[in-house]
Amino acid sequence: MDDSSFIKIDPVGNNSGKKWDEKGKNKIVQIFVSHEENISSIQFQYAENGTLVLSGRHGYTSKYSRNFDVVELNYPSEYITWISGRTGSTTSYYSEDRLCSITFGTNHGQYGPFGGFKSSDKEFTFRLGGNCHSQFGGFHGTSYNNAVTSIGVYLKPNTTLNHSLHKSTAKPKKEKEAA
């Protein structure tokens, strides 16, 4: 699949800071998350041409990050199907939005949430299909100072017509009956 066949879903959060892009890096084996009241850094290990490749670290681990978690997927049978979390301002010192928490969903279960949150934070969810195969196409976002400030995803659309196209991640709403 060439680069033009990915759909880039805009990031949530604050888009200022250093941009990072993991387009096409969809065979995730491990995810490394450093966090406290926000996501300080995120890094990915993925399979590429039969070897394991470690991405750059997005954000950084600081004295303010007291928690570090490793998400280990059972690759290749386990793959990402959704990502959710919250964005917001974590302290009065950092008034800009940042990624406060993140949860990774797979065809086998979920990992997280990692980070913290307040009731004023904004929730987000990226549902990427994947009933029979993964449509996840990679991550992208921004980081600034000691935090990941935004995160987005790439979607890898189906390229063949098969039975999985008839399944949807969106739940249909029931129409109200006319009186």
C-alpha positions as CSV (number, residue, x, y, z in Angstrom):
1,M,0.0,0.0,0.0
2,D,1.5,3.3,-1.0
3,D,1.5,6.5,1.1
4,S,-1.3,8.1,-0.7
5,S,-3.8,5.4,0.4
6,F,-3.7,6.4,4.1
7,I,-6.3,8.7,5.5
8,K,-4.8,11.2,8.0
9,I,-7.2,11.9,10.9
10,D,-6.4,15.3,12.4
11,P,-4.8,15.3,15.9
12,V,-6.6,16.2,19.0
13,G,-5.1,18.6,21.5
14,N,-2.8,21.5,20.9
15,N,-0.9,21.3,17.6
16,S,1.9,23.7,18.6
17,G,5.3,22.2,19.3
18,K,7.5,19.7,17.5
19,K,5.7,17.6,14.9
20,W,6.2,13.9,14.7
21,D,4.9,11.3,12.3
22,E,4.8,7.5,12.3
23,K,2.8,7.1,9.0
24,G,2.7,3.5,7.9
25,K,4.2,2.2,11.1
26,N,1.1,0.1,11.8
27,K,2.6,-3.2,13.0
28,I,2.9,-2.2,16.6
29,V,4.6,-4.6,19.0
30,Q,5.2,-2.4,22.0
31,I,4.2,1.1,23.2
32,F,6.2,2.9,25.9
33,V,4.3,5.6,27.9
34,S,5.8,8.0,30.4
35,H,3.2,9.8,32.4
36,E,2.0,11.6,35.5
37,E,-0.8,14.2,35.2
38,N,-0.3,14.2,31.5
39,I,1.5,12.0,28.9
40,S,5.1,13.1,29.0
41,S,6.4,10.9,26.2
42,I,5.3,8.1,24.0
43,Q,7.4,5.7,21.9
44,F,6.6,2.8,19.7
45,Q,8.3,-0.5,18.7
46,Y,7.0,-2.0,15.5
47,A,7.8,-4.8,13.1
48,E,9.2,-3.9,9.7
49,N,10.6,-6.4,7.2
50,G,11.0,-9.1,9.8
51,T,12.9,-6.9,12.3
52,L,11.9,-4.8,15.3
53,V,12.3,-1.1,14.9
54,L,12.1,1.5,17.7
55,S,10.7,4.9,16.9
56,G,12.0,8.1,18.2
57,R,10.7,9.2,21.6
58,H,8.0,11.9,21.3
59,G,8.0,14.2,24.2
60,Y,10.5,13.3,27.0
61,T,10.7,11.7,30.4
62,S,11.3,14.3,33.1
63,K,11.4,14.5,36.8
64,Y,7.7,15.2,36.7
65,S,7.0,11.8,35.1
66,R,6.8,9.3,37.9
67,N,5.1,6.5,35.9
68,F,6.3,4.5,33.0
69,D,4.3,1.7,31.4
70,V,5.1,-0.8,28.6
71,V,2.2,-2.0,26.5
72,E,3.1,-5.3,24.9
73,L,0.8,-6.5,22.1
74,N,0.7,-10.1,21.1
75,Y,1.8,-9.3,17.5
76,P,0.8,-10.3,14.9
77,S,-2.5,-11.6,16.1
78,E,-3.2,-8.5,18.3
79,Y,-3.6,-5.1,16.7
80,I,-4.9,-1.6,17.5
81,T,-8.6,-1.0,16.8
82,W,-9.2,2.2,18.8
83,I,-7.6,4.9,20.8
84,S,-9.3,7.1,23.4
85,G,-8.2,9.7,25.9
86,R,-8.5,13.2,27.2
87,T,-6.9,16.6,26.4
88,G,-6.7,19.6,28.5
89,S,-4.6,22.0,30.6
90,T,-3.0,20.1,33.4
91,T,-1.7,22.9,35.6
92,S,-2.0,26.7,35.9
93,Y,1.7,26.8,34.8
94,Y,0.9,25.0,31.5
95,S,-2.2,26.8,30.2
96,E,-1.9,25.1,26.7
97,D,-3.8,21.9,26.1
98,R,-1.8,18.6,26.1
99,L,-2.6,14.9,26.1
100,C,-3.7,14.2,29.6
101,S,-4.6,10.5,29.3
102,I,-4.6,7.8,26.7
103,T,-6.1,4.3,26.4
104,F,-5.2,1.8,23.6
105,G,-7.9,-0.7,22.4
106,T,-7.1,-3.8,20.5
107,N,-9.0,-6.8,19.1
108,H,-8.0,-8.6,22.3
109,G,-8.8,-5.9,24.9
110,Q,-7.6,-2.5,26.2
111,Y,-4.5,-1.0,27.9
112,G,-4.8,2.0,30.1
113,P,-5.9,4.6,30.8
114,F,-2.4,6.1,31.3
115,G,-2.0,9.6,32.6
116,G,-4.5,11.7,34.6
117,F,-7.5,13.8,34.0
118,K,-9.9,16.4,35.3
119,S,-13.6,16.8,34.7
120,S,-12.9,19.8,32.5
121,D,-10.8,17.8,30.0
122,K,-12.1,17.0,26.6
123,E,-12.6,13.4,25.6
124,F,-11.7,11.9,22.3
125,T,-12.0,8.5,20.6
126,F,-10.6,7.2,17.3
127,R,-12.5,4.0,16.3
128,L,-10.6,2.3,13.5
129,G,-12.7,-0.7,12.5
130,G,-10.7,-3.9,12.6
131,N,-13.3,-6.6,13.1
132,C,-11.4,-9.0,10.8
133,H,-8.1,-7.0,10.3
134,S,-6.4,-3.9,11.3
135,Q,-7.2,-0.6,9.6
136,F,-4.8,1.3,11.9
137,G,-2.1,3.0,9.8
138,G,0.1,4.8,12.3
139,F,0.3,7.7,14.7
140,H,1.2,11.4,14.3
141,G,1.1,14.4,16.7
142,T,3.1,17.1,18.4
143,S,5.2,17.4,21.6
144,Y,6.4,20.5,23.5
145,N,8.5,20.8,26.7
146,N,7.6,17.8,28.9
147,A,4.5,16.6,27.2
148,V,2.8,15.1,24.2
149,T,0.5,18.0,23.2
150,S,-1.5,16.3,20.4
151,I,-2.1,12.9,18.9
152,G,-3.8,11.7,15.7
153,V,-3.9,8.5,13.7
154,Y,-3.7,7.3,10.1
155,L,-6.4,5.0,8.8
156,K,-5.6,2.3,6.2
157,P,-8.9,1.9,4.3
158,N,-10.0,-1.5,3.0
159,T,-8.6,-2.2,-0.5
160,T,-10.7,-5.3,-1.2
161,L,-14.4,-5.9,-1.1
162,N,-15.2,-8.6,1.5
163,H,-17.7,-9.4,4.3
164,S,-15.9,-7.2,6.8
165,L,-17.0,-4.1,4.9
166,H,-20.6,-4.8,6.0
167,K,-19.6,-4.4,9.7
168,S,-19.3,-0.9,11.2
169,T,-17.8,0.4,14.3
170,A,-20.6,3.0,14.6
171,K,-23.7,1.9,16.3
172,P,-26.9,2.7,14.4
173,K,-29.4,4.9,16.2
174,K,-33.0,3.8,16.4
175,E,-35.4,6.1,14.8
176,K,-38.3,7.3,16.9
177,E,-41.6,5.9,15.9
178,A,-44.1,8.3,14.5
179,A,-47.2,8.8,16.8
